[in-house]
Amino acid sequence: MKLTYDCKISEKDILTDDTDACLLAELDFNDDSNKLIQGENFSVLKHLLYQKNLSNKIDLVYIDPPFATNTVFRIGETRTSTVSAGLKDNIAYMDSLLGEKYIEFLRQRLILLRELMSDKSSIYLHIDYKIGHYVKLIMDEVFGAKNFRNDITRIKCSPKNFQRRAYGNIKDLILFYTKTDDYIWNDVSVEIDEEDVTKRFNKIDANGRRYTTIPLHAPGETQSGPTGQEWRGIKPPKGRHWRSDPEILEELD
């Protein structure tokens, strides 16, 4: 599935090496120090790709692009703001690209990022609900729908509704994609507190140890494979399958 629009150009044209060799000439990318680069990101990405030879080298990308809001963001003494901005505050940036021009602006940069990303890399793209569904189609096109991993919900600290006849705007989304199936993954875990332990493990055995129970079966019938077969002469209930291979059930028992 692809989005079609008038200003869409070919990947071949986007990936043309037309960079200015002097753009980042003073930056040394052979050391391990961090780099903060100020510049037009399309040109910078091309330079990193062709002049600094970082193709297939980047393991992690996080981007928070404009949201196509047609809004002027101003910067005051304490923060960048729209709702509480003063008319005399300096302009931080103008989020004025809309529609197909915005989508193409983002697509071109995603294509360059893909070329910079290693085979073990991940990309997280922060966007809002108004434009996010279009952006996901572009991400599917650039990275492949099979490499979509998660739609992560970011709950806002100050949800807004402003009396409009709709539900409150309480979240943004973060689209998580990888370049291949063989990607770096660091599992995210949180310690369980005593209240959680008591709630989740609400049974106590003869030795005073807490435990819980779960069904041996799960929703959905298996068409083929061991989880749909008999275990100890018993088939899974209608509409369900064994949660584990019968060999694993035997081992657990």
C-alpha positions in Angstrom: 0.0 0.0 0.0 1.4 3.4 -1.0 0.2 7.0 -0.8 0.0 8.8 -4.1 0.2 12.6 -4.4 1.4 15.2 -7.0 4.7 16.3 -5.4 6.0 12.8 -4.7 9.5 12.2 -6.2 11.4 9.0 -6.8 13.8 7.5 -4.2 16.5 7.6 -6.9 16.2 11.4 -7.0 16.1 11.7 -3.2 19.3 9.5 -2.9 21.3 11.5 -5.5 24.7 12.5 -4.1 24.6 16.3 -4.6 26.1 17.3 -1.2 28.4 20.2 -0.5 31.7 18.6 0.6 32.4 21.6 2.9 29.2 21.4 4.9 30.5 19.4 7.8 34.2 19.3 6.9 35.4 20.4 10.3 33.6 17.6 12.2 35.5 14.4 12.9 33.3 11.4 13.1 36.1 8.9 13.8 36.1 9.6 17.5 33.5 8.6 20.1 32.5 12.1 21.2 28.9 13.2 20.8 27.9 15.6 18.0 25.2 18.2 18.0 24.7 19.5 14.5 22.8 22.7 13.7 21.6 22.8 10.1 18.9 22.0 7.5 18.4 18.3 8.3 18.0 17.1 4.7 21.4 18.4 3.7 23.0 17.2 6.9 21.5 13.7 6.5 22.9 13.5 2.9 26.3 14.7 4.1 26.4 12.1 6.8 25.4 9.5 4.2 27.8 10.4 1.4 30.6 12.5 2.9 31.0 11.0 6.3 30.3 7.4 5.1 27.8 6.6 7.9 25.7 4.4 5.6 24.3 1.4 7.6 26.1 2.6 10.8 23.3 4.1 13.0 21.7 1.8 15.5 19.0 4.0 17.0 16.9 7.0 15.6 14.4 9.1 17.6 12.7 11.9 15.7 10.0 14.4 16.8 9.1 16.3 13.6 6.6 19.1 13.3 3.0 17.8 13.4 1.5 19.8 10.4 -0.4 22.0 12.8 -0.2 25.3 10.8 1.0 26.9 14.0 3.7 29.4 14.9 5.7 28.2 17.9 7.3 31.0 20.0 10.0 30.9 22.6 9.8 33.0 25.7 11.9 33.2 28.8 11.0 29.8 30.1 9.8 27.6 27.4 8.7 27.1 23.8 4.9 27.4 23.7 1.8 28.0 21.7 -1.0 28.2 24.3 0.9 30.5 26.7 3.0 32.3 24.1 3.4 36.1 24.3 3.0 38.1 21.1 6.4 39.6 21.6 8.2 36.3 22.1 10.7 35.2 19.4 9.6 32.7 16.8 11.1 29.3 17.5 9.8 27.7 14.3 6.8 27.8 12.0 5.0 24.5 11.5 3.4 25.6 8.2 3.9 22.6 5.9 0.5 20.9 5.4 -1.0 18.0 3.4 1.0 16.3 0.7 3.9 18.8 1.1 4.3 17.8 4.7 4.1 14.1 3.9 6.7 14.4 1.2 9.0 16.5 3.4 8.9 13.7 6.0 9.2 10.9 3.5 12.4 12.2 2.0 14.1 12.4 5.4 12.9 9.0 6.4 14.4 7.5 3.2 17.8 9.1 4.1 17.5 7.9 7.7 16.8 4.3 6.5 20.0 4.4 4.5 22.0 5.5 7.5 20.4 2.9 9.8 22.2 -0.4 10.4 20.5 -3.8 10.0 20.1 -4.0 13.8 18.6 -0.5 14.1 15.3 0.8 15.4 13.5 4.1 14.7 10.9 5.9 16.9 8.8 8.6 15.3 6.8 10.9 17.6 3.6 12.3 16.0 0.0 13.3 16.9 -3.4 11.7 16.1 -4.3 14.2 13.4 -1.6 13.3 11.0 -0.3 10.0 12.4 -2.4 7.7 10.2 -0.8 9.2 7.1 2.6 9.0 8.6 2.2 5.3 9.4 1.5 4.6 5.7 4.7 6.4 4.8 6.6 4.5 7.4 5.1 1.2 6.0 6.3 2.3 2.6 9.8 3.3 3.6 10.6 0.6 6.1 8.1 -2.2 5.2 4.8 -2.9 7.0 6.4 -6.2 8.3 8.9 -4.0 10.3 6.3 -2.2 12.2 6.7 -3.2 15.9 4.5 -0.9 18.1 2.3 2.1 18.3 3.3 3.5 21.7 0.9 5.8 23.4 2.4 8.9 25.1 -0.1 10.4 27.6 0.1 14.2 27.7 0.7 15.9 31.0 -1.8 18.6 30.2 -4.7 17.2 28.1 -6.8 19.7 26.2 -10.4 19.9 25.1 -11.3 23.6 25.2 -15.0 23.1 25.2 -15.0 21.4 21.7 -17.6 18.8 21.0 -15.2 15.9 21.0 -13.2 13.8 23.5 -10.2 15.3 25.1 -6.8 15.3 23.3 -4.9 13.3 25.8 -2.2 11.5 23.8 0.4 11.5 21.1 1.7 8.4 19.5 5.2 7.0 18.8 5.6 4.7 15.8 8.3 2.1 16.4 9.9 0.4 13.4 13.0 -1.6 12.7 15.1 -2.0 9.6 15.1 -5.8 9.7 13.9 -8.7 12.0 17.4 -8.9 13.5 17.3 -5.8 15.7 18.7 -4.7 19.0 16.2 -5.1 21.8 16.7 -4.2 25.4 13.7 -5.4 27.4 12.0 -2.8 29.5 11.1 -4.0 33.0 9.8 -2.3 36.2 10.2 -3.6 39.7 7.0 -5.0 41.3 6.1 -3.4 44.6 4.6 -5.2 47.5 1.1 -4.1 46.7 1.5 -5.6 43.2 2.9 -8.9 44.6 -0.1 -9.3 46.9 -2.6 -8.5 44.1 -1.0 -10.6 41.4 0.0 -13.6 43.5 -3.1 -13.9 45.7 -2.8 -17.5 46.7 -0.5 -18.9 49.4 0.8 -22.5 49.5 1.5 -24.7 52.6 5.0 -23.2 53.0 3.7 -19.6 53.0 4.9 -18.9 49.4 2.7 -16.7 47.2 1.6 -18.0 43.8 -1.1 -17.6 41.2 -2.8 -19.8 38.6 -3.6 -19.3 34.9 -5.7 -21.4 32.5 -3.8 -24.1 30.6 -5.6 -22.9 27.4 -5.9 -19.7 25.5 -8.4 -18.2 23.0 -8.3 -19.4 19.4 -8.3 -22.8 17.8 -5.1 -24.0 16.3 -5.5 -25.4 12.7 -2.3 -27.4 12.9 0.5 -27.9 15.3 0.9 -29.4 18.8 -1.1 -26.9 20.8 -4.3 -28.1 19.1 -3.6 -31.8 19.8 -4.6 -33.9 22.8 -2.7 -33.7 26.1 -3.1 -36.7 28.4 -6.1 -37.7 26.3 -7.8 -34.3 26.6 -8.4 -31.9 23.7 -8.4 -28.1 24.4 -11.9 -26.7 24.9 -13.8 -25.6 21.8 -12.6 -22.3 20.4 -9.3 -22.5 22.4 -5.8 -24.1 22.2 -3.2 -25.2 24.8 -1.2 -22.3 26.0 2.0 -24.3 25.6 3.1 -27.3 23.6 1.9 -30.5 25.4 5.6 -31.4 25.9 6.1 -28.2 27.8 2.9 -28.8 29.8 4.2 -32.2 30.8 7.5 -30.7 31.8 5.7 -28.0 33.9 3.6 -30.6 35.6 
